[in-house]
């Protein structure tokens, strides 16, 4: 059911800003790849919860599955196969490099979202 939730929307905007700052200012081996992938799960989760009323487990597992799908497309080198490596937007959104550690980061992100919902939110919605 579609129902706007300002709390999740503002969290999604905040996470987007944090992700943008990480992408622009950090080029390290831990925060950008690991924390960035953990936060992107929370970002997408909050965006979904901002507009659709659904159980946290459903949303978190859906976001995890979507992130794994994108990682699978990277494994299949979809951007290169479509000849879109020079398209900065597509290359950034889909990504160009598969890393199995990213899947672990997505799982951690989904787990942290569920822990946060259980601790601070309504775990039934």
N, C-alpha and C positions, 0 to 999 in steps of 0.2 A: 504494500500500500504506500502511495506517495504521500509523504507528510514532511514538511520542512522542519529541520531541527537546527536551530542557530548554534547551539553548543558544538555540535559536530562540524558544522560549517566553519566556524571560527578556528577550531582545532585543525581542520584540513588546511586552511589558509596559513596558519602558523607553521605547520609542518612543511608546507610548500616553501615558505620563506626560508626555513632552516635548511631544507634540501638545496635550495638555490644558493644560499651562502656557502654550504659545503662544496657544491659543484664549482663555484667561482673561486673560492679562496683556499681550498685544501686540495693537495695532491699528494696524499700520503698512502700508506699501505694498510691502514686500519680503519680510520674514521670514514673516509670517503667510500671505500668499497663495502665494508662491513656495516657500519652504523647507517650509512646511506641506504643500503638495501633493507635493513631492519625498519628504518623510518618510512621508507616508501610503502611498505605494507600498512603501517599505521595511517599514512596519508590517504591511501586509496580506501581503506576501511572507513575512516572518518568522512570522506567524501560520499561514500555510499550511504552511510548512516545519516548524513545530512539531508538526504532526499527520500530514502526508502526506510520504512519501519520494518525491521527484521531482527530476528534473534542474533545475538552476538556470534554464536558458534557458526551459524549459517553464513553470515557476512565474512567472518574471519577465514573460514575454510574456502569460501568462494574467492576471496582475494588471494589466498595462498595458491589455489589452483590456477588462477589467472597469472600470477607471477611465475609459476612453474611453466605455464604454457609459453610465456614470453621467453623464458630461459631456453625452452625447447626449440623455439624459433631461432634463437641465437646458435644453438647447437647445429641446427640445419642450415645455418648461414643464409637465412632468408633475405636479409638486406643485400648481400652480395649476389645471390641468385636472381633477385629482381633488378639488379643494377642500380640500387639506390644508396650506395655507400656515400656518394657525394651529396646526398640530400641530408643536411645536418639535422633537421627535425626528425625525419624517419629514423635515421641512424641513432639518434639520441633516445627516442621513445622506445624503439624495439631493442636497440643495443646491437653490438657487433661481435662481442666476445663471450663465448660460453665459459662459465666457471661453476663447477659443481658446488663450490662453497657458497655461492649465492643462494642455492636452494636451502642450505642450512640457515642462512641469514633470514630468508623469508619465513622459515618455520619458527625461528626465534621471534621475529616480528609478530607473527600471528599469535604465538603463545603469550607474548607480552601484552598484546591487545586484549586477549581474553582475561589475563590476570588483572589488568587495569579495569576492565568492565566489571569483573567480580568484586574488586576492591572499592571502586569509586562510582560505578554506574549501576544501572538496573540490568542485571544479568538475564532478565526474562525478555527484554525487548531488544 
